[in-house]
């Protein structure tokens, strides 16, 4: 029974640590860029877009498709970086565990 109590304490601490790490992810920011910085998208560790910056010289009413492509590229870049951030930040708690959808 003593081992079970110890195991329960460890599980509770792990759960608290993971919750704290998840909360920290919400304050961490990554930046995705495209077009040499013409478009920048900032995203937090929860993959929520926080800010979009577009340099005025890429706004061409005659070529909206280029701006759309730059936006998509910057968004994908930010998403990839946010995913890497989440994996590295949460990895110390989930290493070896297969927990899809955790973050």
C-alpha positions in Angstrom: 0.0 0.0 0.0 2.9 2.3 0.7 4.1 1.9 -2.9 0.7 2.8 -4.2 0.6 6.0 -2.1 4.1 6.9 -3.5 2.9 6.2 -7.0 -0.1 8.4 -6.6 2.0 11.3 -5.2 4.3 10.9 -8.2 1.4 10.9 -10.6 -0.1 14.0 -9.0 3.2 15.8 -9.2 3.6 14.9 -12.9 0.1 16.1 -13.6 0.8 19.4 -11.9 4.1 19.8 -13.7 2.5 19.1 -17.1 -0.4 21.6 -16.4 2.2 24.2 -15.5 4.2 23.5 -18.6 1.0 23.7 -20.8 0.3 27.1 -19.2 3.8 28.3 -19.9 3.4 27.3 -23.6 0.6 29.9 -23.9 3.1 32.6 -23.0 5.9 31.5 -25.4 5.9 33.1 -28.8 7.4 31.8 -32.1 7.6 33.8 -35.3 7.0 32.4 -38.8 8.2 34.4 -41.8 8.0 34.4 -45.6 9.4 36.5 -48.4 12.5 37.4 -46.5 10.5 38.8 -43.6 7.9 40.5 -45.8 5.2 38.6 -43.9 5.6 37.7 -40.2 3.2 35.7 -38.1 3.6 35.4 -34.4 2.0 32.4 -32.7 2.0 31.1 -29.1 2.9 27.6 -28.0 -0.8 26.6 -28.2 -0.7 27.5 -32.0 -2.9 30.5 -31.6 -2.0 33.4 -33.9 -1.1 36.5 -31.9 0.0 39.0 -34.5 0.4 39.3 -38.3 2.8 41.9 -39.8 2.9 42.6 -43.5 5.4 45.0 -45.1 3.5 47.6 -47.3 5.6 46.9 -50.3 4.2 43.3 -50.7 0.7 44.6 -50.9 0.0 44.7 -54.6 -3.7 44.8 -55.6 -2.7 43.3 -58.9 -1.1 40.3 -57.3 -3.2 39.2 -54.4 -2.2 35.6 -54.9 1.4 36.4 -54.0 0.3 37.9 -50.7 -1.9 34.9 -50.0 1.0 32.5 -50.7 3.3 34.5 -48.4 0.7 34.4 -45.7 0.2 30.7 -46.0 4.0 30.1 -46.0 4.5 32.2 -42.9 1.6 30.5 -41.1 3.0 27.0 -41.9 6.4 28.2 -40.7 5.0 29.5 -37.4 2.9 26.3 -36.9 6.0 24.1 -37.4 8.0 26.2 -34.9 5.1 26.1 -32.4 4.9 22.3 -32.7 8.6 22.0 -32.2 8.4 24.3 -29.2 5.5 22.2 -27.7 7.3 19.0 -28.3 10.6 20.2 -26.7 8.8 21.9 -23.8 6.5 19.0 -23.0 8.8 16.2 -24.0 10.4 15.9 -20.6 7.1 14.9 -19.3 5.8 12.8 -22.1 9.0 11.1 -23.2 8.2 7.5 -24.1 4.5 8.0 -23.7 2.2 7.8 -26.7 -0.5 10.4 -25.9 -2.0 11.8 -29.1 -3.7 15.1 -28.8 -2.0 16.0 -25.5 -0.7 19.3 -26.9 
